[in-house]
């Protein structure tokens, strides 16, 4: 018989504790990203389930203003698509631009009234807003690494963590990105 050490017992308790803590399915999933802390939190209803380190756009502090600025947007969004054939392992489409971004874009002359109306309509219907305007688009939560701020404005995780997140959320999941 092999003697069981305290370390082995602690290891086993950690594995059991994690499995009890991270139970699927998650009810009412919600994602919150904290840009300054480079952290993404996954909630099941109001309970924090998991926290992940993330990489951001190459201009990580600023709020996204326009196409090509390298900034990760801030605000309230939702997942509009789950892409299991992503060039970045797996990805979740984030509904940028939101209505507030569209209001700013219309006011600043970056988008037309028709583009504004399309963005507002998409958010009412919880579908993909227009992705190819001067405000930018194609913002995703995806894999391929969280060790640096390397994306064009997306939120990046390590692949194994992205798989876990991808399997835990559904289309329509709320996403909040904070400074």
C-alpha positions in Angstrom: 0.0 0.0 0.0 1.3 3.5 -0.9 1.3 6.0 1.9 -0.9 9.0 1.3 0.9 12.3 2.1 -0.6 15.5 3.2 0.3 17.0 -0.2 -1.5 14.3 -2.1 -4.6 14.8 0.1 -4.5 18.6 -0.4 -4.1 18.1 -4.2 -7.1 15.9 -4.3 -9.2 18.3 -2.2 -8.2 21.1 -4.6 -9.4 19.1 -7.6 -12.6 18.2 -5.9 -13.2 21.7 -4.7 -12.6 23.2 -8.2 -15.0 20.7 -9.8 -17.7 21.5 -7.3 -17.0 25.3 -7.7 -17.1 25.2 -11.5 -20.2 23.2 -12.2 -22.0 23.3 -15.6 -24.4 24.2 -16.8 -24.1 27.8 -15.8 -27.4 29.6 -15.3 -27.8 33.2 -16.7 -24.2 33.5 -17.8 -22.6 36.9 -17.7 -19.2 38.1 -18.8 -17.4 41.1 -17.2 -14.0 42.3 -18.5 -11.8 44.6 -16.5 -9.3 46.2 -18.9 -7.0 47.7 -16.3 -6.6 44.4 -14.5 -6.5 42.4 -17.7 -9.2 40.1 -16.3 -12.4 38.5 -17.6 -14.9 37.2 -15.0 -17.6 34.6 -15.8 -20.7 34.7 -13.6 -23.5 32.2 -13.2 -26.4 34.5 -12.3 -24.8 36.6 -9.6 -22.1 34.1 -8.5 -18.5 34.5 -9.8 -17.6 31.2 -11.3 -14.2 31.8 -12.9 -11.7 34.5 -13.6 -9.3 34.6 -16.5 -6.2 36.6 -17.5 -6.7 38.4 -20.9 -4.8 40.3 -23.5 -6.4 43.3 -25.2 -6.0 45.5 -28.2 -2.5 47.1 -28.8 -4.0 50.4 -27.5 -5.4 48.8 -24.3 -6.3 51.9 -22.2 -8.4 53.9 -24.6 -12.1 53.2 -25.4 -12.6 52.2 -29.0 -13.5 55.2 -31.1 -13.0 54.2 -34.7 -11.8 51.5 -37.1 -8.0 50.8 -36.7 -7.4 52.5 -33.4 -6.4 49.2 -31.7 -8.5 50.0 -28.7 -10.8 47.5 -26.9 -14.4 49.0 -26.6 -16.0 49.7 -23.2 -19.7 49.4 -22.4 -22.5 46.9 -22.4 -22.7 44.3 -25.2 -23.9 40.8 -25.8 -22.6 37.7 -27.5 -24.1 37.6 -31.0 -22.3 34.5 -32.4 -20.3 31.5 -31.2 -17.6 30.7 -33.9 -16.1 27.2 -33.5 -14.1 27.7 -36.8 -12.3 30.9 -35.7 -8.8 31.7 -37.0 -8.1 32.4 -33.3 -9.1 28.9 -32.0 -12.7 29.6 -30.8 -14.4 33.0 -30.6 -17.5 34.8 -29.3 -18.7 37.8 -31.3 -19.2 40.9 -29.1 -22.0 43.3 -30.2 -19.8 46.3 -30.8 -20.8 49.0 -31.8 -23.5 49.5 -29.2 -26.2 52.2 -29.3 -24.0 54.6 -27.3 -21.2 54.1 -29.8 -23.7 54.7 -32.7 -24.9 58.0 -31.0 -21.3 59.2 -30.8 -20.6 58.1 -34.3 -23.6 59.9 -35.7 -22.8 63.0 -33.8 -19.2 63.0 -34.9 -20.0 62.3 -38.5 -18.4 58.8 -38.6 -21.6 57.0 -39.6 -24.7 57.9 -41.5 -28.3 58.0 -40.2 -28.9 54.7 -42.0 -26.0 53.0 -40.3 -27.1 54.4 -36.9 -30.6 53.0 -37.5 -29.1 49.6 -38.4 -27.1 49.5 -35.2 -30.0 50.4 -33.1 -32.3 47.9 -34.8 -29.6 45.1 -34.4 -29.4 45.8 -30.7 -33.2 45.7 -30.3 -33.3 42.3 -32.0 -30.1 41.1 -30.2 -28.3 40.2 -33.5 -25.0 41.3 -35.0 -24.8 45.1 -35.5 -23.1 46.3 -38.7 -19.4 45.3 -38.5 -17.9 47.4 -41.3 -18.4 51.1 -40.4 -16.0 53.8 -39.5 -16.6 52.9 -35.9 -14.9 49.6 -36.4 -16.2 46.1 -35.7 -15.3 42.5 -35.6 -14.6 42.6 -31.9 -14.4 39.1 -30.4 -13.4 37.3 -27.3 -11.1 34.6 -28.6 -8.2 32.3 -28.0 -4.5 32.3 -29.1 -3.0 33.9 -26.0 -3.4 36.3 -23.1 0.3 37.0 -22.3 0.3 40.5 -24.0 -1.9 43.2 -25.6 -1.6 42.1 -29.2 -5.1 42.2 -30.7 -6.8 44.8 -32.9 -9.3 45.5 -30.1 -10.5 42.0 -29.2 -10.2 40.2 -25.8 -7.8 37.2 -26.0 -7.6 34.2 -23.6 -5.4 31.1 -23.6 -6.9 28.4 -25.7 -7.8 26.0 -22.9 -9.5 28.8 -21.0 -11.3 30.0 -24.2 -12.7 26.5 -24.6 -14.0 26.5 -21.1 -15.6 29.9 -21.6 -17.0 29.0 -25.1 -18.7 25.9 -23.6 -20.2 27.9 -20.7 -22.0 30.7 -22.5 -24.8 31.0 -25.1 -25.6 33.5 -27.8 -27.2 36.5 -26.0 -24.9 36.3 -23.0 -24.4 39.8 -21.6 -20.8 41.2 -21.9 -19.7 44.3 -20.0 -16.3 45.8 -20.7 -15.0 48.2 -18.0 -12.0 50.5 -18.1 
